[in-house]
Amino acid sequence: MNIVVCGMKHCGKSTHGRFVANALNCPFWDTDDLLCDEHMERTGKNLSPREIYQQFDEEYFREIEAFVVKHLIEDNKTGTDYKVIALGGGVPNNKLLDGILEKLGFFVYLKVDKDIIFKRIKRRGLPPFMQTDNPYATFLELYREREQRYIELSDLTIALNTEYSVNKTGKFIVTKLEEALNER
């Protein structure tokens, strides 16, 4: 079964997902990377997720995102190897994945305080959809909407203490994950 790491942008999905994959000795996939690969395949242009979103539109972005996730779901049905998958922050709210996203695997929601997330987003540059008159209000609305979906999908929610090192936090996640999977 796949381990699917979800949460807000800049909560540590990729960093902690890689740690968990290494600890479990399995492959790690990031849907943002797969999205970029698929876009490159279609257009020949090597762009980041942010650039794809900016240069094309949200509809195109969500279509590629859904294509990538559907491919992972199909792979999950036929493959015997499990993997750790980090989902882009908006994947759980992609309407093109309604009713099928749950088939991707065991969902782990990495919960980080909203103000810490917003500081990280601002430090790395506001994404296009937050470039409004009041970016914080836009962020809070998005946070509430997405968090609700993360909770609905989640088989395990882990509140991260951002004061700890990645190593310490990663070990904590692996322990909680193993406990939860053993209870199934």
C-alpha positions in Angstrom: 0.0 0.0 0.0 1.2 3.5 -0.8 1.9 6.0 1.9 0.5 9.3 0.7 1.7 12.5 2.5 -0.6 15.5 2.2 -0.7 18.9 3.7 -0.4 22.6 2.9 2.3 24.1 0.7 5.6 24.2 2.6 4.5 21.9 5.5 7.4 19.5 4.7 5.7 16.8 2.6 8.6 16.3 0.3 11.3 16.5 3.0 9.5 14.2 5.4 8.2 12.0 2.6 11.8 11.3 1.4 12.8 10.6 5.0 10.0 8.1 5.4 10.7 6.4 2.1 14.4 6.0 3.1 13.4 4.6 6.5 11.0 2.1 4.8 13.4 1.4 2.0 10.9 2.2 -0.7 10.7 4.6 -3.6 9.6 8.2 -3.2 7.5 10.1 -5.7 6.5 13.8 -5.6 3.4 14.7 -7.7 4.9 18.2 -8.3 7.9 16.6 -10.0 5.7 14.2 -11.9 3.5 17.1 -13.0 6.6 18.9 -14.3 7.7 15.8 -16.1 4.3 15.4 -17.8 4.2 19.0 -18.8 7.7 18.6 -20.3 6.5 15.5 -22.2 3.5 17.4 -23.6 5.2 20.7 -24.4 8.9 20.3 -24.4 9.2 23.1 -21.9 10.9 22.5 -18.6 8.9 24.6 -16.1 8.3 24.5 -12.3 4.8 24.0 -11.0 4.5 27.7 -10.3 5.6 28.6 -13.9 3.2 26.1 -15.4 0.4 27.6 -13.3 1.4 31.2 -14.3 2.1 30.6 -18.0 -0.9 28.4 -18.7 -4.0 28.4 -16.4 -5.4 26.6 -13.4 -7.6 24.4 -15.6 -4.6 23.1 -17.5 -2.6 22.7 -14.3 -5.3 20.7 -12.6 -5.8 18.5 -15.6 -2.1 17.5 -15.6 -2.2 17.1 -11.9 -5.2 14.7 -12.2 -3.5 12.8 -15.0 -0.5 12.2 -12.9 -2.5 11.0 -9.8 -4.7 8.8 -11.9 -1.6 7.1 -13.3 -0.3 6.5 -9.7 -3.7 5.0 -8.8 -3.6 2.7 -11.8 0.0 1.8 -10.9 -1.1 1.1 -7.3 -3.7 -1.4 -8.6 -1.3 -3.4 -10.6 2.0 -3.0 -8.8 3.2 -5.0 -5.9 5.7 -2.4 -4.6 4.5 0.3 -2.4 5.9 3.8 -2.4 5.8 7.1 -0.5 4.0 9.8 -2.4 4.0 13.5 -1.6 1.0 15.2 -2.9 1.0 18.8 -4.1 -1.0 21.0 -1.6 -4.0 21.4 -3.9 -4.3 17.8 -5.1 -6.9 16.8 -2.5 -9.2 19.6 -3.7 -8.8 18.8 -7.4 -12.4 18.2 -8.6 -11.1 15.9 -11.4 -10.1 13.4 -8.6 -13.4 13.4 -6.7 -14.3 9.9 -5.7 -11.0 8.3 -6.7 -8.2 10.0 -4.8 -8.8 7.7 -1.7 -7.7 4.8 -3.8 -4.1 6.1 -3.9 -3.2 4.7 -0.5 -2.8 5.4 3.2 -3.1 9.1 3.8 -0.9 10.9 6.3 -1.8 14.6 6.9 1.2 16.7 8.1 -0.4 19.5 10.1 1.7 22.6 10.7 0.5 25.8 12.3 -1.1 28.1 9.8 1.0 31.1 10.7 4.2 29.2 10.3 3.0 28.0 6.9 2.2 31.5 5.8 5.6 32.8 6.8 7.3 30.0 4.8 5.1 30.8 1.7 5.9 34.6 2.0 9.6 33.9 2.3 9.6 31.8 -0.9 7.3 34.1 -2.8 3.5 34.2 -3.0 2.1 31.9 -5.5 -0.2 33.4 -8.2 -3.4 32.5 -6.5 -2.4 34.4 -3.3 -1.4 37.6 -5.1 -4.4 39.5 -3.9 -5.1 42.7 -2.0 -5.0 40.7 1.2 -2.8 37.7 0.8 -3.1 36.6 4.4 -7.0 36.5 4.2 -6.7 34.6 0.9 -4.3 32.2 2.6 -6.6 31.7 5.6 -9.6 30.9 3.3 -7.5 28.4 1.4 -6.1 26.9 4.6 -9.5 26.3 6.0 -10.8 24.8 2.8 -7.8 22.5 2.2 -7.5 21.5 5.9 -11.0 20.2 5.9 -10.2 18.0 2.9 -6.9 16.8 4.4 -8.8 15.7 7.5 -11.4 13.9 5.5 -8.8 11.9 3.6 -6.5 11.4 6.5 -5.9 7.9 7.9 -3.3 9.5 10.2 -2.8 13.2 11.2 0.5 14.2 12.6 0.9 17.7 14.1 4.5 18.6 13.4 6.7 20.5 15.9 8.7 22.7 13.6 11.3 23.3 16.3 12.6 19.8 15.9 15.1 18.6 13.3 14.0 16.8 10.1 15.7 13.7 11.5 13.8 13.8 14.8 10.5 14.7 13.2 11.0 12.0 10.5 11.6 9.3 13.1 8.5 10.5 14.9 6.4 10.2 11.7 7.8 6.7 11.0 7.0 5.5 14.5 3.4 6.9 14.3 3.0 5.5 10.8 4.1 2.0 11.9 1.8 2.1 14.9 -1.2 3.1 12.7 -0.5 0.5 10.1 -0.1 -2.2 12.7 -3.5 -1.4 14.1 -5.2 -2.0 10.7 
